[in-house]
């Protein structure tokens, strides 16, 4: 993650049943986060963040990192489909800080 409002890589593919360890580093100068979910859940969370609803970031599908820090998010993809990962700090998702996950 960095302040260009991008994740590298922006697209990922996994197999159904696969457990993935995401090692995430915030190379930016401001806080960024990585939230995994289906597209509608991500959009709902982004709306809540824009409205200042003070949403929790301690769920197992979320990782929030201050500048220069790194962390690990472990997730098991239990079903096939299309998923999204995004930074939902207000304005970041809207600036394009998101990516796509395909699970087959």
C-alpha positions, -999 to 999 in steps of 0.1 A, spaced: 0 0 0 12 35 -7 0 71 -11 -6 67 -48 -38 50 -36 -29 17 -51 -23 -19 -39 4 -39 -56 -6 -63 -70 -42 -52 -78 -55 -86 -88 -52 -119 -71 -64 -155 -77 -68 -184 -53 -85 -218 -51 -116 -225 -30 -105 -238 3 -71 -222 2 -58 -203 33 -37 -173 24 -13 -152 45 -13 -116 32 18 -98 43 9 -61 39 32 -31 42 21 5 43 48 23 23 29 56 25 31 86 48 -5 82 60 -26 54 75 -40 28 51 -60 -4 56 -68 -36 38 -103 -49 41 -114 -81 24 -150 -88 14 -176 -92 -13 -182 -60 -34 -214 -51 -16 -199 -54 19 -169 -33 8 -192 -6 -6 -213 -5 26 -182 -2 48 -169 26 26 -202 45 29 -200 41 67 -165 54 68 -174 85 47 -203 92 71 -179 91 101 -196 61 117 -165 51 136 -165 16 123 -144 -10 141 -113 -24 124 -106 -54 145 -125 -80 124 -104 -108 110 -109 -96 74 -94 -61 82 -59 -47 88 -52 -11 95 -16 1 94 1 34 103 29 47 79 59 24 76 43 -5 94 35 -40 82 11 -66 93 -4 -100 84 -39 -109 76 -47 -146 73 -79 -156 54 -94 -189 43 -114 -186 11 -142 -211 17 -162 -204 -14 -157 -196 -50 -165 -161 -64 -154 -126 -69 -141 -106 -39 -126 -72 -33 -98 -59 -11 -98 -21 -5 -86 7 17 -117 23 32 -101 53 48 -124 81 35 -114 91 -1 -90 62 -6 -115 37 -21 -129 65 -42 -94 73 -55 -90 37 -67 -73 20 -37 -89 -14 -43 -82 -47 -60 -100 -78 -72 -98 -114 -60 -110 -144 -80 -116 -176 -61 -122 -207 -83 
